[in-house]
Amino acid sequence: MQRLHGKTALITGGTSGIGLATAQLFQAEGARLAITGRSPVSLEKAGKILGPEALVYRSDIGNTADIATLFADLSQHFDGLDLLVLNAGTAAPAPLEAVTEAAFDEALAVNFKGVFFTLQKALPLLREGSSVVITTSITNQLGSPNFSVYGACKAALRSLVASLALELIPRKIRVNAVSPGPIATPMFDRLGLPPEVSATIQNDIAKKSPCGRFGMPEEVARTILFLASDEASYIVGQEIVVDGGMSLL
């Protein structure tokens, strides 16, 4: 039997990478689905992949007005939510002296503030027994030069998971996190690096991995599915690391 049969799900950042892989897996497991994204190209591509039954929203998680609009519309289509995957994020690596206030504010808005307020606005729709999964990162526990702001935001999310898990479990809402390591997603393509530089960096990262490779989005998606499903009904406030052993180094 499909593990998510009869359930409704919202996935932010669901148009590519881990988010899209999770959306496809949720669909295959029987969930009704809504996803969000910012890129018109990615939104169109994801809509074709997921088909007309999926709701596809252009929405910026870093903009609270967009969040309010999203849930105003979503409530017209879904009478409740069983699954909420807060996966949207952004990364703009830079050394300390090159980080601008605008870049700092953008990272904070998307990677932390937006997650908090999306969950807040989702609360009226979250049914008893629902599951929230937040995407963190192994940068929340490892030093990552040039990713100081991104890593700090992900560490804040890990703390948020612990606190909100205790706050929401009396309402029968479980909150957990998945912490990916290096995953083969379009994120590197968005950094604006020359192709040869990007390839060198990715090759160096793969060599450092105990598994000798990047993870695949589907490997993280399967962990998110587990946390979202009833199979994880007694898991609360935890972070599952999916990194091929990188955080052990």
C-alpha positions, 0 to 999 in steps of 0.5 A: 500500500502507498505510504502517503495515500490520502495525505496532502503535502506542501514542499517548499523549494520543490522545483529542483534537486532534493525538493523535486525528488521528494515531490516525485516520491511523495506522488508515487506514494499517493500524496496530493501535492503542492510545491513552491519555487522562485525560478519560472524555468524550474517551475515550468519544468517541475509542473511538466514532471509532476503533471496537472494534479500537482499545485505549482506556486511561484513563491519566495519563502524569504518574502512574508507577503508571498508566504501569506498569499501562498497559504490564502490560495492553498487553503482554497484547494486543501482543507488541511495539510498532513506533510510539510517539507521546508526545503527552500534555501539559497547559498551565495558563498563569499569570504567574510570581508566580501559579505554585504548586508544585502547578501546577509539579509537575503540568506537569513530571510530565505534560510531561516526567517522564511522557514519559521514563518512558513511553518507559522502560517501552515499551523492552521492547516496542519492536521493532528498527526502531521509531520514537518521535515526541515532541510538543514545541512552538515554545515550546521556542525562543520566549519565551512569557509566562505559559507559562514552565513549559510552554515549559521542559518542552518545551525539556527534551523537545527535549534529551531527543530529542537524547540518547535518539536517540543512545542508542537508535539502536544498538538500531535505535530512531529517536527524533524530535520534531514541534514544533507551533505554534498548532493548532486543538485543544481546548486553549484550551477547557480553559484556563477562559477566558471564551469572548470572551477565548479568541476574542480571544486566538486571533484575535490569534494567527492574525493574527500567523501568516505563514499567517494561521490556526491549523494543523489537527491533521491537518497535524501528524498527517501529519508524525508519520506521516512520522516514524513510517514507513519513509519517514523511516528515515534521520532520527534525533534531529530536530525538525520544526517545523509552525507556519505560519512562526510561529517565523520571526518 
